[in-house]
């Protein structure tokens, strides 16, 4: 939904086109940032060693007691290769992170701009509602946000109860 269709505030067409384009760019950067984080997690996970508890043999001897020099050189070379490619990935991750932060700032500014335009209208309507009607209006206008907040409260309560159980 374009920004120009939100609320009753009239935004000039040129401004709304720029805002729409910027939001799309920042959404793309957010997706890129998430993908790069997943790739980084997979790379870190791929260098993990097999835990001792899952080994098939009961006669377990640590690998560091015998050194395979050829394998060591090969792994050192792989590490150097990884270090050479790392700056490009790090730059992309930092650029995506900056883009996400900028997207947040643009979203905050545009939300504040739209909210200030409707504040008198909403205040008059809000004063005429009862507490129950206000709560229902909040839940109906923001069902996803309410669901996320509810899940967070339930999870925090469950975590708190688990800590109480552990301490007794």
N, C-alpha and C positions, 0 to 999 in steps of 0.2 A: 504494500500500500504506500503510495507516494506521500511525502510529508505534507504536500499541499492539501490533502484530503483529511488531515487530522484536525479535529476540533473546529471551532468557529473562527479561529484566527486566520486572517487573510495573509498569506505569504506570497510575495511576488513570484511569478513563474520562474524567473531566472535564478532566484535564490533557492527555490525548492528543487530545481533541476540540479544545482550544484550540491545541495545537501543530499539528494537521492544518490548522486554519483559517488560522493564521499562515503556515504554509508555502505554502498556496494563494495567499494574498494576496501574499506575496513572490515567488512564481513569476509572478503576474500583473504585478507591478511590474518584474520582470526582463524579461518580454516587452515591456512598454511601453517600457522603457529601450532595448532593442535596436531596436524600431521607430523610436523618436525619433532614435537615432543614425543609422539608415539614412536617415531623412528629412533630417536635417542634412547627411549626406554628399551626398544628391541635390541639395539646395539649393546647397551649395558647388560642386558639379560643374556645375550649370546656369548659373552665372555665369562659367564658364571661357571664354576666348577660343579661337578656332581657331589651332592652332599654325602658324607660318610654313611649316614643312616640308610641310604638307598642302595649302597653297594651290595653286590651279590655275594661277595666272599667274606668269611669271618676272619680270615688271615689278612688283616688290613695293615699295610705298611705305607707310610707317607711317601709321596712321590719325590720329595726333596732329598731323600736319602740317596737316590741315584739320579744323576744328571745326564740327560740326553743332550749333548752339545749341539747336534745338528738341529734337533727340534727347538732348542733354545735360540739358536741363531735365526731360525725361520720365524719364531714368534716375535723376536725382537724386530725383525724386518717388517712383519705385519703391523707391529705397534708403530714403527716409524711411518709406515704408509698411512695408517689411521691418523696420526698426528698431522701429516701433510694435508689431508682432506678436511680436517676438523675446523680450521679457521673459516672456510666458506660456509659450513653448516652453522657455526657459531654466529657469523654475521647475519645469516638468514634468520636465525632464531631471534637475535636481538632486534632486527628490523621488524619482524612480525610482532614482537613484544611491544615495541614502540608504536606500531600501528594499532595494536589493540588498545593501548593506553590512550592514544589520540582519539580512537573511536569512542572510548568511554567519555572523554572530555566533550567531544562533539555531541554525543547523546545527552549528556548532562545539560549542556548549554541549550540544546534544542528543546529538551523537556522543560527546562525552566522558562524558556521563552513562551512555549505553548501554555504552560500553567499560569504564568502571569497574565496572559490574555483572557483567561477564563475565570479568574479568581473571584470577581464580584458575583458573577452568575452562579458559580458553585456555592459560594458562601450563603447566598440567599436561599438556595434550595436546601443546603445542608442544615440550616437553622430550623427549617420547618419539619425535619424528620425526627422521629423518636430514636432512642439508642438502638433498639432492635432493627429498625428500618435502616439505620446507618450501617450496622454490621452486615445486613443482607445486601445492601448496595455495594459495600466493599467486596464482599465475596462474589457477587454477580459480575462486577466490573473487572475484577482481577482473579479469575478462577485458578490460573496457573500459578500466580504468585502466592495465593492463599494455600494451594496444595503444597508448594515447596516449603512455605513457612510451617505448615502443619507437619509435614514429614520431618523437618528439622527439629521441631519441638518434641515430637514423639521419639526421635532418635536420641536427642539429648536427655530426655527423661529415662529412656531405657538404659542409656549409658550410666546415668547417675544411679539408677537402681542397681545396676551391676556392680558399681564401685561400693555401694552400701553393703551388698551381699558379701563381697570379697573381704571387707574390713571386719565383718562379724564372724 
